[in-house]
Amino acid sequence: MRFLISVIATKTSPAHTPEEIKAINDFNDKIEDAGQRLFACGMESPDSAFVFDYRTGKSESVPGPLNATAEYASGFWIVKVDSLETAKQLAAEGSAACNRKTELRPLHG
């Protein structure tokens, strides 16, 4: 089973402390060593986003995020685990490591 664990931040979220960065790196090492991490990365602020729409046959681009909200995904892990319970545990550990909320979602396919 594959899951997306999104890290949730706000524009007022403080930068990660050195202790949080170490905890994030340790968490990444743990899930990498366990063969659970498929991919992980941080993302720039939604202010740097562009939305593209080619449904009309003509490419249209709008600067900014798809949805302007107070909270946004600032990074994510894609993990492969044997159960929902394990995924929930990893989402909780990821939240603790980066001192942010996380959202867990199953992936299709």
C-alpha positions as CSV (number, residue, x, y, z in Angstrom):
1,M,0.0,0.0,0.0
2,R,1.3,3.4,-0.9
3,F,0.4,6.6,1.0
4,L,1.1,10.4,0.7
5,I,2.0,12.1,3.9
6,S,1.8,15.8,3.4
7,V,3.4,18.3,5.7
8,I,1.1,21.2,6.5
9,A,2.4,24.7,7.1
10,T,1.2,28.3,7.2
11,K,2.8,31.5,6.0
12,T,3.5,32.2,9.7
13,S,5.1,28.9,10.4
14,P,8.6,29.5,11.8
15,A,11.6,28.1,10.0
16,H,12.7,24.7,11.2
17,T,15.1,24.7,14.1
18,P,18.4,22.8,13.9
19,E,16.8,20.2,16.2
20,E,13.8,19.8,13.9
21,I,16.1,19.5,10.9
22,K,18.0,16.7,12.7
23,A,14.7,15.0,13.6
24,I,13.5,15.2,10.0
25,N,16.8,13.8,8.7
26,D,16.6,11.0,11.3
27,F,13.0,10.2,10.3
28,N,14.0,10.1,6.6
29,D,16.9,7.8,7.4
30,K,14.6,5.5,9.4
31,I,12.0,5.1,6.7
32,E,14.7,4.8,4.0
33,D,16.5,2.1,6.0
34,A,13.2,0.3,6.5
35,G,12.5,0.4,2.7
36,Q,9.4,2.4,3.3
37,R,10.4,5.7,1.7
38,L,9.7,5.9,-2.0
39,F,10.2,9.7,-2.3
40,A,10.3,12.8,-0.1
41,C,10.9,16.5,-0.6
42,G,10.0,20.0,0.6
43,M,8.2,22.5,-1.6
44,E,8.4,26.3,-2.0
45,S,5.6,28.5,-0.8
46,P,2.3,28.5,-2.9
47,D,3.2,32.1,-3.8
48,S,5.6,30.6,-6.3
49,A,3.0,28.3,-8.0
50,F,1.4,28.6,-11.4
51,V,-1.9,26.9,-12.4
52,F,-2.1,25.7,-16.0
53,D,-5.3,24.9,-17.9
54,Y,-5.3,23.3,-21.3
55,R,-8.8,22.0,-21.4
56,T,-9.9,24.5,-24.0
57,G,-7.1,23.5,-26.4
58,K,-5.3,26.7,-25.6
59,S,-2.8,26.9,-22.7
60,E,-3.7,29.3,-20.0
61,S,-1.5,30.0,-17.0
62,V,-2.4,31.9,-13.8
63,P,0.3,32.8,-11.2
64,G,-0.4,31.7,-7.7
65,P,-1.8,28.6,-6.0
66,L,-4.9,26.6,-7.1
67,N,-6.5,27.3,-3.8
68,A,-5.5,30.3,-1.6
69,T,-5.8,29.0,2.0
70,A,-4.2,29.7,5.3
71,E,-2.6,26.2,5.3
72,Y,-0.8,24.5,2.5
73,A,1.4,21.5,1.8
74,S,5.1,22.5,2.4
75,G,6.5,19.0,1.7
76,F,5.6,15.4,1.5
77,W,6.7,11.8,1.8
78,I,5.5,8.9,-0.4
79,V,5.7,5.7,1.6
80,K,5.1,2.1,0.9
81,V,3.9,0.1,3.9
82,D,1.9,-3.1,4.6
83,S,-1.0,-1.5,6.5
84,L,-3.0,1.6,7.2
85,E,-1.9,1.4,10.8
86,T,1.8,1.6,9.9
87,A,1.0,4.5,7.6
88,K,-0.8,6.3,10.5
89,Q,2.2,5.7,12.7
90,L,4.6,7.1,10.2
91,A,2.4,10.2,9.6
92,A,2.4,10.8,13.4
93,E,6.2,10.4,13.6
94,G,6.6,12.7,10.6
95,S,4.4,15.3,12.3
96,A,6.5,15.1,15.5
97,A,9.8,15.2,13.5
98,C,9.0,18.4,11.6
99,N,6.8,20.0,14.3
100,R,4.0,20.5,11.8
101,K,0.6,18.9,11.1
102,T,0.6,16.1,8.5
103,E,-2.2,14.7,6.3
104,L,-2.2,11.0,5.3
105,R,-3.9,9.9,2.1
106,P,-3.9,6.6,0.3
107,L,-2.6,6.6,-3.3
108,H,-4.3,4.8,-6.2
109,G,-2.6,2.5,-8.6
